Amino acid sequence: MGNNMLFNLALLYLSQANNLAEAYLALKSKDVKNLLNPNRRKHILNGVASMRCSQQSVSCELDARESRYEYVLLNNFLTQRAVQTLIFYQKTNRDSVTASWLSRFLGHDGIDRFHGTRALRVSWEEYITKMLTADMEEIVVSLKRRGNGIGGWSKNNPYLKDRFFNYTIDILPRNLAERVLELRTALAEEFKNDLNDIEKVIQDQHLRERRAAIMNGTQEASEEARRLHHGVLEGYDAAIGTDESTAYRGGNFDLLARLSTQQAILLIMKRLSLSNSPNAKYTLSFLQSFYSDYADQFDGDGPYKVAENFFHDLADQVPKILDSSFTTDSGSQNSNIPLILDPVGLTKDIMSQQSYILDVWRTILDTIPQDNADVRRKALELSFK
């Protein structure tokens, strides 16, 4: 391919990226109608309702299984963060015994130190139901007395044995489960507010940065836009650190962005895998390889701003035009037309899918009070058996 053709391709790519950014920012000024009725929880549980996003390149519709999965995924994450928040509050109140019991319950040791999205080893319903129906436990705590002599003297006397005193703490799992449910309700309200900011802070600022780099054509402009982007996030972190917020709200925001981005990526991969288009197969091969470098950060105990870094790095990839044959993990692929890799367009598709997922999540969060009532009723029924 000649230099002139490469130059023209680059100009076309940049002009398209600029138009995509403008179109997306215009779209954000309109309200996206949520077709799920918040008062009809059974539609979420069964995945009956059909929803579509406004983007045409990749369909954002969720089928019944995907809708159900999003419901379970978000409830699991909400319960995880409620438990982590409760452990933090117990430690703050110097009740390390209860905090330790919560960490060990159903094998969740170290959950209080985990900054990730999939820490629960069981479903949220099983976790809360078992805690609601668990018997009271008595934990004996042994503390070393200050000093080995009478009145606490002679603490360094090697001839005197250490002295201890014991006391008992009653652990009431049902009371702790009720506190987890209360935190689920409080966090659900915070999540609904923060989901709006995920699009504003991560998506809109990212696209404005892309526009600044394209319009100015300089590295300095891109760096300036990036500094503005991180300034917005730092301001958000400061704004949410108020008495009205729960303890981990800043971390919750980061993890909501991470989880929704990951779900969008996986759904886009699924859509591409179902397509017969050679270009879709090529794009899928690229996205699978690119995502694999971030998989551990998305799944495990990762750093902050995983979602933002993923979007930035993906959009910074060089566009490509290939001939009709290419190689994927499954082998060689052939087509009769050139294959085009459009990283900015792919970024836009993932963001569109993410926005759609956030709309679904808002509706799911409206059902949390009813979900809490249902799990209480289930636990009560089990207690009578």
C-alpha positions as CSV (number, residue, x, y, z in Angstrom):
1,M,0.0,0.0,0.0
2,G,1.5,3.4,-1.1
3,N,2.2,6.3,1.2
4,N,-0.6,8.4,-0.3
5,M,-3.1,5.7,0.3
6,L,-2.0,5.4,3.9
7,F,-2.2,9.1,4.4
8,N,-5.7,9.3,3.0
9,L,-6.7,6.4,5.2
10,A,-5.4,8.1,8.3
11,L,-7.3,11.3,7.4
12,L,-10.5,9.3,6.9
13,Y,-10.0,7.5,10.2
14,L,-9.4,10.7,12.1
15,S,-12.4,12.5,10.5
16,Q,-14.6,9.5,11.4
17,A,-13.4,9.4,14.9
18,N,-14.1,13.1,15.3
19,N,-17.7,12.6,14.0
20,L,-18.2,9.7,16.3
21,A,-17.2,11.8,19.3
22,E,-19.6,14.6,18.2
23,A,-22.4,12.2,17.6
24,Y,-22.0,10.5,20.9
25,L,-21.8,13.8,22.9
26,A,-25.0,14.9,21.1
27,L,-26.7,11.6,22.0
28,K,-25.9,12.0,25.7
29,S,-28.0,15.2,25.7
30,K,-31.1,13.0,25.2
31,D,-32.8,10.7,27.7
32,V,-32.7,7.0,26.8
33,K,-36.0,5.5,27.6
34,N,-35.8,2.4,29.8
35,L,-38.4,-0.1,28.6
36,L,-38.3,-2.2,31.8
37,N,-40.9,-1.3,34.4
38,P,-39.1,-1.0,37.7
39,N,-42.2,-2.3,39.5
40,R,-42.3,-5.5,37.6
41,R,-39.5,-7.5,39.1
42,K,-40.5,-10.7,37.4
43,H,-39.5,-9.2,34.1
44,I,-35.9,-8.9,35.3
45,L,-35.9,-12.3,36.8
46,N,-37.2,-14.0,33.7
47,G,-35.5,-11.7,31.2
48,V,-38.8,-11.2,29.4
49,A,-38.4,-7.5,28.5
50,S,-36.6,-6.6,25.3
51,M,-34.4,-3.6,25.2
52,R,-32.3,-2.0,22.5
53,C,-29.7,0.7,22.5
54,S,-29.5,3.4,19.8
55,Q,-26.3,2.3,18.2
56,Q,-26.7,0.3,15.0
57,S,-23.2,-1.2,14.5
58,V,-23.6,-3.7,17.3
59,S,-26.9,-4.7,18.9
60,C,-27.0,-4.1,22.7
61,E,-30.2,-6.2,23.3
62,L,-30.0,-8.6,26.2
63,D,-31.7,-12.0,25.9
64,A,-33.4,-13.8,28.8
65,R,-30.2,-15.5,30.0
66,E,-28.2,-12.3,29.8
67,S,-30.8,-10.3,31.7
68,R,-30.9,-12.9,34.5
69,Y,-27.1,-13.0,34.6
70,E,-26.9,-9.2,35.0
71,Y,-29.4,-9.4,37.9
72,V,-27.4,-12.1,39.7
73,L,-24.0,-10.4,39.0
74,L,-25.1,-7.0,40.3
75,N,-26.7,-8.5,43.4
76,N,-23.6,-10.5,44.2
77,F,-21.4,-7.4,43.8
78,L,-23.8,-5.3,45.9
79,T,-23.8,-7.9,48.7
80,Q,-20.0,-8.2,48.6
81,R,-19.6,-4.4,49.0
82,A,-22.2,-4.4,51.8
83,V,-20.2,-7.1,53.7
84,Q,-16.9,-5.3,53.1
85,T,-18.5,-2.0,54.3
86,L,-19.8,-3.7,57.5
87,I,-16.4,-5.2,58.3
88,F,-14.9,-1.8,57.9
89,Y,-17.5,-0.3,60.3
90,Q,-16.9,-3.1,62.9
91,K,-13.1,-2.5,62.8
92,T,-13.7,1.3,63.1
93,N,-15.7,0.6,66.3
94,R,-12.8,-1.7,67.5
95,D,-14.9,-4.8,67.2
96,S,-12.3,-6.9,65.6
97,V,-13.9,-10.1,66.8
98,T,-17.1,-9.6,64.8
99,A,-15.1,-8.3,61.9
100,S,-13.0,-11.4,61.9
101,W,-16.1,-13.6,62.1
102,L,-17.6,-11.8,59.1
103,S,-14.4,-12.4,57.1
104,R,-14.4,-16.1,57.9
105,F,-18.1,-16.7,57.2
106,L,-18.5,-19.2,54.4
107,G,-14.8,-19.1,53.7
108,H,-14.4,-15.4,52.7
109,D,-11.1,-14.8,54.5
110,G,-9.4,-11.6,53.3
111,I,-12.5,-10.2,51.7
112,D,-12.1,-7.0,53.6
113,R,-8.8,-6.3,51.7
114,F,-10.1,-7.3,48.2
115,H,-10.6,-4.5,45.6
116,G,-12.4,-6.5,43.0
117,T,-15.8,-7.4,41.8
118,R,-16.3,-11.2,42.2
119,A,-15.3,-12.0,45.8
120,L,-18.4,-13.9,46.9
121,R,-17.9,-17.7,46.8
122,V,-21.6,-18.3,46.8
123,S,-24.7,-16.5,45.4
124,W,-25.9,-13.5,47.3
125,E,-29.2,-15.3,48.3
126,E,-27.3,-18.2,49.7
127,Y,-24.9,-16.0,51.6
128,I,-27.6,-13.9,53.3
129,T,-30.0,-16.8,53.8
130,K,-27.4,-18.9,55.6
131,M,-26.4,-15.9,57.8
132,L,-30.1,-15.2,58.7
133,T,-30.6,-18.9,59.7
134,A,-27.3,-19.5,61.4
135,D,-27.2,-20.2,65.2
136,M,-25.7,-17.8,67.7
137,E,-22.0,-18.4,68.4
138,E,-20.0,-17.7,71.6
139,I,-16.4,-16.7,71.0
140,V,-14.0,-16.7,73.9
141,V,-11.4,-13.9,73.7
142,S,-8.2,-14.2,75.7
143,L,-6.2,-11.1,76.4
144,K,-2.9,-10.8,78.1
145,R,-2.8,-8.7,81.2
146,R,-0.5,-5.7,81.4
147,G,2.4,-6.7,83.6
148,N,2.9,-10.0,85.4
149,G,2.9,-8.8,88.9
150,I,0.2,-7.6,91.2
151,G,-1.4,-4.4,89.9
152,G,0.2,-4.8,86.6
153,W,3.8,-4.2,87.9
154,S,6.9,-6.2,86.9
155,K,6.0,-6.5,83.3
156,N,9.6,-7.4,82.4
157,N,10.2,-9.9,85.3
158,P,11.3,-13.1,83.6
159,Y,10.3,-15.2,86.6
160,L,6.7,-14.3,86.5
161,K,4.3,-16.1,84.1
162,D,2.1,-14.2,81.7
163,R,-1.4,-13.6,83.0
164,F,-4.5,-13.7,80.8
165,F,-8.1,-13.0,81.3
166,N,-11.0,-14.3,79.2
167,Y,-14.3,-12.9,78.2
168,T,-17.1,-14.1,75.9
169,I,-18.6,-12.3,72.9
170,D,-21.9,-13.4,71.5
171,I,-22.1,-13.4,67.7
172,L,-25.7,-13.1,66.4
173,P,-25.6,-13.9,62.7
174,R,-29.2,-12.8,62.1
175,N,-28.5,-9.3,63.4
176,L,-25.4,-9.1,61.2
177,A,-27.4,-10.3,58.2
178,E,-30.0,-7.5,58.9
179,R,-27.2,-5.0,58.8
180,V,-25.9,-6.4,55.5
181,L,-29.4,-6.0,54.1
182,E,-29.7,-2.4,55.4
183,L,-26.3,-1.7,53.7
184,R,-27.5,-3.3,50.5
185,T,-30.4,-0.8,50.4
186,A,-28.2,2.2,51.2
187,L,-25.6,1.1,48.6
188,A,-28.2,0.5,46.0
189,E,-29.3,4.2,46.2
190,E,-25.7,5.3,46.0
191,F,-25.0,3.0,43.0
192,K,-28.0,4.5,41.1
193,N,-26.6,8.0,41.5
194,D,-23.0,7.0,40.7
195,L,-24.0,5.1,37.5
196,N,-24.9,8.4,35.9
197,D,-21.4,9.7,36.7
198,I,-19.7,6.7,35.2
199,E,-20.8,7.8,31.8
200,K,-20.1,11.4,32.5
201,V,-16.7,11.0,34.0
202,I,-15.3,8.1,32.0
203,Q,-17.1,8.1,28.6
204,D,-17.7,11.8,28.0
205,Q,-14.3,13.0,29.2
206,H,-12.6,10.2,27.3
207,L,-14.3,11.3,24.0
208,R,-13.5,14.9,24.7
209,E,-9.9,14.0,25.1
210,R,-10.0,12.1,21.7
211,R,-11.6,15.2,20.1
212,A,-8.9,17.5,21.5
213,A,-6.1,15.2,20.2
214,I,-7.8,15.0,16.7
215,M,-8.6,18.7,16.4
216,N,-5.3,20.0,17.6
217,G,-3.2,17.2,16.2
218,T,-0.5,17.5,18.9
219,Q,0.7,15.3,21.7
220,E,0.5,18.3,24.1
221,A,-3.2,18.6,23.4
222,S,-3.8,15.0,24.2
223,E,-1.8,15.2,27.5
224,E,-3.7,18.3,28.5
225,A,-7.0,16.6,27.9
226,R,-5.8,13.6,29.9
227,R,-4.8,15.9,32.8
228,L,-8.3,17.4,32.6
229,H,-9.8,13.9,32.7
230,H,-8.0,12.9,35.8
231,G,-8.8,16.2,37.4
232,V,-12.5,15.5,37.0
233,L,-12.0,12.1,38.7
234,E,-10.0,13.6,41.6
235,G,-12.8,16.1,42.1
236,Y,-15.3,13.3,42.1
237,D,-13.3,11.4,44.7
238,A,-13.2,14.5,46.9
239,A,-16.9,15.2,46.5
240,I,-18.1,11.7,47.5
241,G,-16.0,11.7,50.7
242,T,-18.7,13.2,52.8
243,D,-20.6,12.1,55.9
244,E,-23.6,11.2,53.8
245,S,-21.7,8.6,51.8
246,T,-20.9,5.1,52.8
247,A,-17.3,4.2,53.7
248,Y,-16.1,2.8,50.3
249,R,-18.0,5.0,47.9
250,G,-15.0,6.0,45.9
251,G,-14.0,2.4,45.6
252,N,-17.5,1.4,44.7
253,F,-17.5,3.9,41.8
254,D,-14.3,2.5,40.5
255,L,-15.5,-1.1,40.7
256,L,-18.9,-0.3,39.1
257,A,-17.0,1.3,36.2
258,R,-14.7,-1.8,36.0
259,L,-17.5,-4.3,36.2
260,S,-19.8,-2.6,33.6
261,T,-16.9,-2.2,31.2
262,Q,-16.0,-5.8,31.5
263,Q,-19.6,-6.9,30.9
264,A,-19.7,-4.7,27.9
265,I,-16.5,-6.2,26.5
266,L,-17.7,-9.7,27.0
267,L,-21.1,-9.0,25.4
268,I,-19.5,-7.3,22.4
269,M,-17.3,-10.4,22.0
270,K,-20.4,-12.6,22.1
271,R,-22.1,-10.4,19.4
272,L,-19.0,-10.6,17.2
273,S,-18.7,-14.3,17.6
274,L,-22.3,-14.8,16.3
275,S,-21.7,-12.7,13.2
276,N,-20.8,-14.3,9.9
277,S,-18.9,-11.2,8.8
278,P,-15.2,-11.8,8.1
279,N,-14.5,-8.3,9.5
280,A,-16.4,-9.2,12.7
281,K,-14.3,-12.3,13.1
282,Y,-11.1,-10.3,12.6
283,T,-12.3,-7.7,15.1
284,L,-13.1,-10.4,17.6
285,S,-9.7,-11.9,17.2
286,F,-8.1,-8.6,17.9
287,L,-10.4,-7.8,20.9
288,Q,-9.8,-11.2,22.5
289,S,-6.0,-10.7,22.3
290,F,-6.2,-7.1,23.5
291,Y,-8.5,-8.0,26.4
292,S,-6.4,-10.9,27.6
293,D,-3.7,-8.4,28.7
294,Y,-6.3,-6.8,31.1
295,A,-8.3,-9.9,32.2
296,D,-6.5,-10.4,35.5
297,Q,-7.1,-6.7,36.4
298,F,-10.8,-7.0,35.6
299,D,-11.3,-10.3,37.4
300,G,-9.0,-10.1,40.4
301,D,-7.8,-7.8,43.1
302,G,-6.7,-5.1,40.7
303,P,-5.7,-1.4,40.8
304,Y,-7.9,1.6,40.4
305,K,-9.0,3.0,37.0
306,V,-8.8,-0.3,35.1
307,A,-11.8,0.7,32.9
308,E,-10.4,4.1,32.0
309,N,-6.9,2.7,31.1
310,F,-8.6,0.0,29.0
311,F,-10.6,2.6,27.0
312,H,-7.6,4.8,26.5
313,D,-5.3,2.1,25.4
314,L,-7.8,0.5,23.0
315,A,-8.6,3.8,21.3
316,D,-4.9,4.5,20.9
317,Q,-4.4,1.4,18.8
318,V,-3.4,1.9,15.2
319,P,-6.2,1.3,12.6
320,K,-5.4,-1.4,10.0
321,I,-6.5,-2.5,6.6
322,L,-5.5,-6.1,5.7
323,D,-6.0,-8.3,2.7
324,S,-8.6,-11.0,2.6
325,S,-6.7,-13.6,4.7
326,F,-5.6,-13.4,8.3
327,T,-4.8,-15.8,11.1
328,T,-6.7,-16.2,14.4
329,D,-6.4,-18.6,17.3
330,S,-8.8,-21.0,15.5
331,G,-6.8,-20.9,12.3
332,S,-6.6,-19.0,9.0
333,Q,-9.6,-17.0,7.8
334,N,-10.4,-15.8,4.3
335,S,-12.7,-13.2,2.8
336,N,-13.2,-11.5,-0.6
337,I,-13.0,-7.9,0.8
338,P,-10.3,-6.1,2.7
339,L,-10.5,-6.3,6.5
340,I,-10.6,-3.0,8.5
341,L,-9.7,-2.7,12.2
342,D,-11.3,0.4,13.7
343,P,-10.2,0.7,17.4
344,V,-12.1,4.0,17.9
345,G,-15.2,2.4,16.5
346,L,-14.8,-0.6,18.7
347,T,-14.3,1.6,21.7
348,K,-17.6,3.4,20.8
349,D,-19.4,0.0,20.5
350,I,-18.1,-1.1,23.9
351,M,-19.2,2.3,25.5
352,S,-22.6,2.0,23.9
353,Q,-23.0,-1.5,25.3
354,Q,-21.8,-0.2,28.7
355,S,-24.4,2.6,28.7
356,Y,-27.1,0.0,27.9
357,I,-25.9,-2.2,30.8
358,L,-26.0,0.7,33.2
359,D,-29.6,1.3,32.2
360,V,-30.4,-2.3,33.0
361,W,-28.6,-2.0,36.3
362,R,-30.6,1.1,37.3
363,T,-33.8,-0.9,36.9
364,I,-32.3,-3.9,38.9
365,L,-31.3,-1.6,41.7
366,D,-34.9,-0.4,42.1
367,T,-35.9,-4.0,43.1
368,I,-33.4,-4.3,46.0
369,P,-35.9,-3.5,48.8
370,Q,-38.2,-6.2,47.4
371,D,-35.3,-8.6,47.0
372,N,-34.3,-8.0,50.6
373,A,-37.9,-8.8,51.7
374,D,-38.0,-11.9,49.6
375,V,-34.8,-13.3,51.1
376,R,-36.1,-12.6,54.6
377,R,-39.2,-14.5,53.9
378,K,-37.2,-17.4,52.5
379,A,-35.1,-17.5,55.6
380,L,-38.2,-17.4,57.8
381,E,-39.7,-20.3,55.9
382,L,-36.5,-22.4,56.3
383,S,-36.5,-21.7,60.0
384,F,-39.9,-23.5,60.4
385,K,-38.8,-26.6,58.6
